[in-house]
Each structure stands twice: as C-alpha cells, then as structure tokens.
C-alpha cells in the first residue's frame, strides 16, 4: 500500500507508522502495555487493504480507520477499539472546530475545550499569539525560541492579559490588577484608578481607611461604571472591610446595587489583597503572573521550566509601557509569581490521596523545585481550560477529566458517566468503580462535604499549607 486519499481529496504517501501510533495511544488509554499489538494490527490492516484495493485505487482515511476498528474487535481488543473510536471521534470534532474557528489546523496540543476557549478569548490562532508574544518579549533569537517553546508545548502560560497585550505592534501595559490607597489625596487616587480601569485593569480598595466607607465605595463604583461603558467590558473589583467596622451594614447594603462591580470581602487578616489573584501587595505594585502545567512538565524538569518562566516574566516588566510613574517605580522590584495547574491529576497518577498528609508534602516538594521565584496557589479558569487541567490545586470537576479516567480504567459507559455527573462524585458507585479509584478521584462536591480543617489544598496561601504539613 503506497498511497492514501486524505479528507481534502489529496493523494498522499501511505504512513503505516501513523496507524500504529493511533492504535498504541488507544491501547495506552485503557491501560495497554503491549506496543507489539499495535504493530500486529497495523500489519493486518495493510494486508487487508492490499487485497481489497487494486494498485490504481487507493483507500480513504475513513476506510482505513473503519478497518482498524473492525480488526481490533475481531482480535478481541474491544476496550482498545472503544478507545480508538472515541479518539477518532474527538480528532474529527477537533478538526472541524479548527476549520470553523481558525480556518486551519494547529500543531499546538490544545484540547477541544482549550481550542474553544482560545478562540473566544484571543480571536487569533494559537501559533500567531504565541509567536507574537515570544517575539515581543524576547531580547534575542535564542530567548524567542525558548519563550515560544514554553508556550507552544503548553508547559507554561502567563496571565491572559499578557498574551492579549504583548503581541501588538506597539507594546501596551501588561499588568491587570492593582491596590488603590484611599487614606490620602483621594481624588488623585480616583484619577489613577480611572486610568487603570481604562487599561482594563481590576482594582482593590480598603474601606477601613475611612469613616465613611459606603460613600467611598460609591465614588469608586461610579468611576468603574463609567469606564465599563467606555470599554464595553465590565471587570470585577474588590473592596475589603473589617467585620467590626461601625459602618459595615451601610457597605453591605450596596452589595446588590446593580451599579456595583465590587466584591465586598469582610476580612481582618489580609486587607491589602489583589482583586483576582488575592495575593498580598503594596499600593500600585505590579505583579507578573504565570502558571506551570504539571500534567505536561515532568517532575525532574520543573526547576528548568520555572527558571525559563521566571525569565519570561522578568521580560514583562522590561517591555511593558507604564501609564503611571507610581507603577513604573514599583516595577523596579520585578515581582514575579508562579502558580501551578493540574495538581489533582498528578496526585492521581502518583496514587496519592488528595486530602492526605502526603499530598501536602508533594505540594511542598514542588514549591521547593520552584525556589528561585515566588510561588502561589492562585487559580485561573481560562488558563486551566487552555491547559485542559484542573484549576490550580482544585479537585476534579470537568467531565472530560473524569471520562479519561473512566476509559483508562475500563468502567466507562454513557449511562454511568451521566449518573456520575448527576451525583457530582465517584464515591457512591462502589459496584461499578474500583475502590482505589473512588478513593483517589476527589471532586469539588466531595471536598464540600468535609470539615474545613481537611481542605488545606484549597487555601490561597502556601504558608497555610506548610503549617498543615508540619502539624
């Protein structure tokens, strides 16, 4: 067999290795370890094709794939056949989606969900965004290659605000959230807040710094509302206040105001926190954020990837423009912070119970490997979608993640998956799912059923995780 007819009608050289690879991936998905089986099936597929098609006639891709499914089932590899069919379906769906969304295939290993999220957010192909970002932030060709590979391999991604703004012909402001002081020269700070809002930033204010917090919040609400109308985009902001503040009730009555864009957080411990990442920061201090994909980066490579990510984030400070001299001055500190994505999947593959002491130790070991840059447990739904992982340190929640486990462990069925999604947990299905899997796969609903002291991986501050491990 020398030729094959592709989906677009082109006649191309027949590549037996691609068939073997697809079969082997399907076998691995259900726990198969015999790579020779994939080669044997491929050989039989080729022999059957040669008997069926004359030398002047070539099979289509679909005919070859149909034959692979048929031979897998005949040879008793029903689980592999099922995984191959699902793999084939997802490849077809992804191909159609690529053509619909971006007009051409992409080599970036985005999942279907990741591709949808990317197109919705950036309106360009992943290659275009990553190439422009790497080129804009690098100082030389070597750095540009390093940065592009980091992004294209989905080993690391910076905050979406950086991806959106670091690829324009003229670089713009690359930071997205700030704390605005409210205790002095108030109207100057209001003017600064307005300028930041025009740059699509989110802001955080501390209402404890005034004896009239409700009036202060209304001022910032008006500023935010005007900016939202101009930008045609509404951002979420944060206002913190002590539970003991004498005017607390006046502030809380503003929560349901339709003009309110502020989350109102009652806190005594951490009044100066950023609105989205909830990291502690000084007034007007910019922080460059990024995340490492633990499902892609091998443990022995975490330090290497973290160092490359640190270089990338440092370049963000050097290349950004600054609308305020206050921020430019604070930027000299070059505060970078690196988060992680996909912890739940890695704990599962390592056979570590999500709520165990070992899980905390595992997380601390990761932190130790990223010692040259500040680490955090900040989540980001868009980055999680692009990586197709659980969000930060969150437990399993996505249907696609549970389906992968079900297929690999051999208990997948449409009926069971519907029941699992309805229940929100694997725990009730003791007859259908092995005990070791039910113990390791933790969902958000499982987490909510536990006392607070058993939920340490959900804390936003690594110091709390450290305290939990040591006790």
WOZI-V766742 format. One record per backbone hydrogen bond with DSSP energy under -1.0 kcal/mol. NH is the residue of the N-H (numbers start at 0). CO is the residue of the C=O. If there is no record, write none. Layout:
NH_CO + NH_CO
This chain:
3_11 + 4_58 + 5_9 + 8_5 + 11_3 + 13_1 + 19_15 + 20_16 + 21_17 + 22_18 + 23_19 + 24_20 + 25_21 + 26_22 + 27_23 + 28_24 + 30_27 + 31_26 + 34_32 + 38_34 + 39_35 + 40_36 + 41_37 + 42_38 + 43_39 + 44_40 + 45_41 + 46_42 + 47_43 + 48_44 + 49_45 + 50_46 + 51_47 + 52_48 + 56_53 + 60_4 + 63_59 + 64_60 + 65_61 + 66_62 + 67_63 + 68_64 + 69_65 + 70_66 + 71_67 + 72_68 + 73_69 + 74_70 + 75_72 + 76_71 + 80_76 + 81_77 + 82_78 + 83_79 + 84_80 + 85_81 + 86_82 + 87_83 + 88_84 + 89_85 + 90_86 + 91_87 + 92_88 + 93_89 + 94_90 + 95_91 + 96_92 + 97_93 + 98_94 + 99_95 + 100_96 + 101_97 + 102_97 + 109_107 + 114_110 + 115_111 + 116_112 + 117_113 + 118_114 + 119_115 + 120_116 + 121_117 + 122_118 + 128_124 + 129_125 + 130_126 + 131_127 + 132_128 + 133_129 + 134_130 + 135_131 + 136_132 + 137_133 + 143_139 + 144_140 + 145_141 + 146_142 + 147_143 + 148_144 + 149_145 + 150_146 + 151_147 + 152_148 + 153_150 + 154_149 + 155_149 + 156_290 + 158_288 + 161_158 + 162_158 + 163_159 + 164_160 + 165_161 + 171_164 + 177_201 + 179_203 + 188_184 + 189_185 + 190_186 + 191_187 + 192_188 + 193_189 + 194_190 + 195_191 + 196_192 + 197_193 + 199_196 + 200_195 + 201_175 + 203_177 + 204_237 + 206_239 + 208_205 + 209_206 + 215_211 + 216_212 + 217_213 + 218_214 + 219_215 + 220_216 + 221_217 + 222_218 + 223_219 + 224_220 + 225_221 + 226_222 + 227_223 + 228_224 + 229_225 + 230_226 + 231_227 + 232_227 + 236_260 + 237_202 + 238_262 + 239_204 + 240_264 + 244_241 + 247_244 + 250_246 + 251_247 + 252_248 + 253_250 + 254_251 + 256_253 + 259_256 + 262_236 + 264_238 + 266_240 + 272_270 + 273_278 + 280_271 + 283_178 + 284_281 + 287_334 + 289_336 + 290_156 + 291_338 + 292_154 + 293_340 + 295_292 + 296_292 + 300_297 + 301_298 + 304_300 + 305_301 + 306_302 + 307_303 + 308_304 + 309_305 + 310_306 + 311_307 + 312_308 + 313_309 + 314_310 + 317_313 + 318_314 + 319_315 + 327_323 + 328_324 + 329_325 + 330_326 + 331_328 + 332_329 + 333_330 + 336_287 + 337_373 + 338_289 + 340_291 + 341_389 + 342_391 + 345_341 + 346_342 + 347_343 + 348_344 + 349_345 + 350_347 + 351_346 + 355_352 + 359_355 + 360_356 + 361_357 + 362_358 + 363_359 + 364_360 + 365_361 + 366_362 + 367_363 + 368_364 + 372_369 + 375_337 + 383_379 + 384_380 + 385_381 + 386_382 + 387_383 + 388_383 + 393_390 + 395_441 + 401_397 + 402_398 + 403_399 + 404_400 + 405_401 + 406_402 + 407_403 + 408_404 + 410_405 + 416_412 + 417_413 + 418_414 + 419_415 + 420_416 + 421_417 + 422_418 + 423_419 + 428_425 + 429_427 + 432_428 + 437_433 + 438_434 + 439_435 + 440_436 + 441_439 + 443_395 + 446_442 + 447_443 + 449_446 + 453_450 + 454_451 + 457_454 + 458_455 + 463_460 + 465_461 + 466_462 + 467_463 + 468_464 + 469_465 + 470_466
